[in-house]
């Protein structure tokens, strides 16, 4: 197997040379998309070893029926080898600092079963088309806290700096509109937990049934997000509403919370940055949701380059309907026997807190999958520079809708020995609903108030 500590391809070399510019790429650079680069900017070729060439992503496997739980498209794949606390030094060049810390923290139980690399993900053709248009016209607004001339797709498929890579993750395609029922667990150190169940909705503005740029109340909206707590009973009925803005210099995120006990709606400015995550028992911040979200203005962003890293991928076993939550949630970390790791190329980005800004994380290092622009590993450091929390997203491809997403997001607290697992849906029969219809009026504070049921 070809092992490389750092891989900087042609696209990255061009990006680093471009520096911190705000301009879009030239037409000749954009012409590489769909040729030596994939339609969203990954390197099409393999690495001559474990990583194969990208060939367009996979289709729904035989036997799958639309609306069913996703079946594993690679049922015959076997574990090639397992990385453990006893042999991780052999693979250290292809591991993150956080992964190595997990081996040290849990030497008897933490392991990484490594499988054949499958570059399974893809996107709909309209996403590819819009990405090519974005490449030559989308620009960061002053300071990088928003974008101009952006449409659906990847805004910066040939990124010039770390800020552009992060925006690619923030606005990546998730089906346009989707609702889901998922669980969040925050186990105690002994593994005991209470599941918190959410009903989430994401609707990007161009998927609204009444979308008309000329008549929209707020043309700076990127997407709407609504999250209702379904259980346990003590939290049920509380609802969060977010208007995520595109140009966050012009207008920061707007958020409201409906409190079921008080039967009232109030503004929620704390739903941003390091404000506490919903029902997370203090184990995640607001911007830990979806691995990372929100305004990037409090950090300096540095694009390090590309690396080949063992990351969770094609995590269909972990998403199986035959697996129960108790099978997944264990003391210290999730059940690693259910995980699947593969060697993939990732964009390596480092963020450091700006002088004069406040956040509980002084530094974060991001590893973002080149084939999806999804953050898949993030290491979080405290203000003293010590590694504090390790985030890991277990990726899977919703092949029926051509949407890459996560089956579970995990956030491990190395100091407390506890962790958070978000996105569990194994015990739900139809957890995701893509393409549902909503109006702009469904996402107003008054609509939030009317939806209160307790």
C-alpha positions, -999 to 999 in steps of 0.1 A, spaced: 0 0 0 13 34 -9 17 55 23 22 92 20 23 117 48 13 146 27 0 148 -9 -2 181 -26 -17 177 -61 -18 201 -90 -50 217 -78 -37 223 -43 -4 238 -56 -23 262 -77 -46 271 -47 -17 277 -23 0 299 -49 -31 320 -53 -29 330 -17 -58 348 1 -74 363 -30 -112 368 -32 -115 364 -70 -131 334 -88 -109 312 -110 -104 317 -147 -124 300 -174 -93 279 -183 -90 267 -147 -127 259 -145 -124 239 -177 -105 213 -157 -137 204 -139 -150 171 -154 -116 164 -169 -85 159 -147 -107 171 -118 -141 156 -110 -171 179 -116 -168 192 -80 -130 196 -79 -115 164 -66 -86 147 -83 -101 122 -107 -71 99 -107 -61 75 -80 -29 75 -61 -13 45 -77 -21 24 -47 -51 20 -23 -71 50 -37 -87 43 -70 -98 68 -97 -132 84 -94 -156 69 -119 -188 88 -112 -202 74 -80 -225 44 -75 -261 38 -84 -287 21 -61 -278 -15 -56 -299 -44 -67 -327 -52 -43 -330 -17 -29 -365 -1 -30 -370 36 -28 -380 46 8 -364 15 24 -334 17 47 -302 19 27 -286 -15 21 -249 -20 19 -238 -18 -17 -205 -36 -9 -217 -66 12 -187 -87 0 -160 -63 12 -139 -77 41 -117 -60 66 -82 -57 51 -65 -49 84 -73 -34 117 -55 -4 133 -52 -7 171 -33 8 200 -7 -18 195 1 -11 158 -11 25 151 25 38 149 28 18 117 0 39 101 6 72 119 14 91 87 -22 85 76 -39 92 109 -50 125 125 -38 137 159 -72 131 173 -73 95 161 -40 88 177 -53 104 209 -82 80 208 -59 50 206 -40 63 236 -72 71 256 -89 38 249 -61 13 242 -81 -18 249 -113 -10 229 -107 17 203 -98 3 168 -102 11 132 -112 -17 108 -99 -7 73 -116 -17 41 -111 -13 4 -114 23 -7 -146 30 -26 -151 64 -41 -188 59 -41 -202 94 -39 -216 116 -66 -241 145 -71 -270 152 -95 -260 167 -129 -275 201 -120 -251 204 -91 -222 197 -115 -235 223 -139 -239 250 -113 -205 242 -97 -188 250 -130 -207 283 -132 -199 291 -96 -162 285 -103 -159 316 -125 -183 339 -107 -187 332 -70 -165 353 -47 -161 358 -10 -174 391 4 -150 412 24 -135 392 52 -147 359 38 -179 359 59 -203 354 30 -204 349 -7 -217 368 -38 -230 353 -70 -235 319 -55 -260 293 -68 -266 256 -60 -235 234 -60 -199 239 -48 -189 276 -47 -152 271 -49 -143 238 -66 -107 249 -70 -102 267 -37 -76 294 -32 -75 292 6 -89 276 37 -119 299 40 -131 288 6 -127 251 15 -149 257 47 -176 274 26 -177 244 3 -185 223 34 -210 247 48 -232 250 17 -227 216 2 -257 200 -15 -280 181 8 -310 174 -15 -324 209 -15 -350 201 11 -351 172 36 -367 163 68 -354 136 91 -360 119 125 -327 113 143 -314 106 177 -287 121 199 -270 103 227 -246 117 254 -235 86 273 -221 87 308 -186 74 313 -201 39 320 -221 39 287 -256 46 302 -276 71 281 -310 86 273 -318 91 237 -330 126 226 -350 124 194 -352 153 169 -374 161 139 -352 182 117 -360 202 85 -335 218 61 -349 238 32 -326 258 9 -343 289 -4 -345 279 -41 -365 248 -31 -393 268 -15 -427 263 -32 -431 301 -34 -395 309 -43 -392 341 -62 -361 363 -57 -381 394 -65 -407 388 -38 -388 370 -11 -389 388 23 -352 382 28 -330 376 -3 -300 370 19 -313 337 32 -292 306 24 -314 280 40 -340 275 67 -336 250 95 -362 239 120 -356 214 148 -383 200 171 -375 179 201 -397 148 200 -385 130 232 -378 126 261 -411 141 275 -393 167 296 -379 183 264 -406 174 239 -422 203 220 -393 227 222 -386 240 187 -356 258 172 -359 279 140 -329 292 121 -326 316 92 -291 310 79 -278 339 59 -255 339 29 -238 372 34 -231 371 72 -214 405 71 -246 421 59 -267 401 83 -258 375 110 -278 343 115 -313 348 129 -326 322 154 -357 317 176 -367 291 201 -403 280 210 -403 270 246 -432 244 251 -434 250 288 -437 287 285 -457 286 252 -437 315 239 -412 323 211 -380 342 219 -349 353 199 -320 330 204 -287 348 197 -269 320 216 -275 296 188 -242 303 171 -205 299 177 -198 283 211 -234 286 224 -245 253 239 -258 227 215 -294 216 219 -299 190 247 -262 181 244 -254 181 281 -226 206 274 -208 182 251 -210 202 219 -213 238 208 -238 252 183 -212 253 156 -203 216 162 -236 206 146 -231 192 111 -194 189 121 -191 227 116 -216 254 107 -222 291 108 -201 323 104 -164 316 101 -154 352 111 -138 345 145 -110 324 130 -81 327 107 -82 299 81 -51 283 66 -51 257 38 -23 233 46 -28 211 16 -40 176 10 -33 144 29 -42 107 26 -61 98 58 -80 68 70 -115 82 75 -150 66 81 -166 60 48 -195 39 33 -208 34 68 -238 13 59 -232 -13 86 -234 14 112 -267 26 97 -283 -8 94 -319 -14 105 -307 -47 120 -285 -27 145 -301 -13 177 -290 19 195 -277 -2 224 -255 -21 199 -239 13 189 -236 33 221 -209 19 244 -187 33 272 -160 57 259 -169 56 222 -193 40 198 -190 3 189 -160 3 165 -168 -32 153 -196 -15 133 -174 11 116 -157 11 83 -125 31 75 -110 37 41 -80 56 28 -91 89 11 -76 122 1 -88 151 23 -83 188 24 -63 198 55 -73 231 69 -63 248 102 -83 274 120 -69 296 148 -89 320 169 -83 356 159 -68 380 184 -96 397 204 -122 371 195 -138 346 220 -145 309 215 -140 279 237 -119 263 209 -86 281 204 -78 260 173 -94 234 151 -79 212 124 -102 201 96 -100 171 73 -125 175 45 -132 147 20 -123 157 -15 -152 138 -32 -180 154 -11 -166 185 6 -179 170 39 -158 176 70 -151 141 82 -125 146 110 -120 177 131 -97 181 161 -106 207 187 -80 224 209 -87 245 240 -73 279 247 -40 264 261 -34 245 229 -42 211 243 -63 187 223 -97 186 238 -124 171 216 -122 148 186 -150 149 160 -155 121 136 -183 118 109 -193 84 96 -200 91 59 -225 74 37 -240 80 3 -277 83 -1 -275 67 -36 -312 70 -43 -310 108 -41 -273 113 -49 -267 130 -16 -236 123 5 -242 129 42 -235 114 76 -250 84 93 -236 94 127 -215 124 139 -194 117 170 -177 142 193 -153 127 219 -143 147 249 -108 135 259 -109 153 292 -142 140 306 -142 106 289 -177 113 276 -189 118 240 -219 128 219 -234 108 190 -258 125 167 -278 113 137 -288 78 149 -318 65 130 -314 27 130 -347 22 148 -367 45 126 -384 29 96 -383 59 72 -361 85 89 -353 107 58 -378 125 35 -362 143 6 -380 168 -17 -408 178 7 -425 211 0 -424 241 23 -433 278 18 -414 308 31 -443 314 54 -437 281 72 -404 294 86 -415 326 103 -416 332 141 -454 335 140 -456 301 123 -433 287 150 -456 301 176 -487 285 159 -469 251 157 -466 249 195 -485 218 207 -477 218 244 
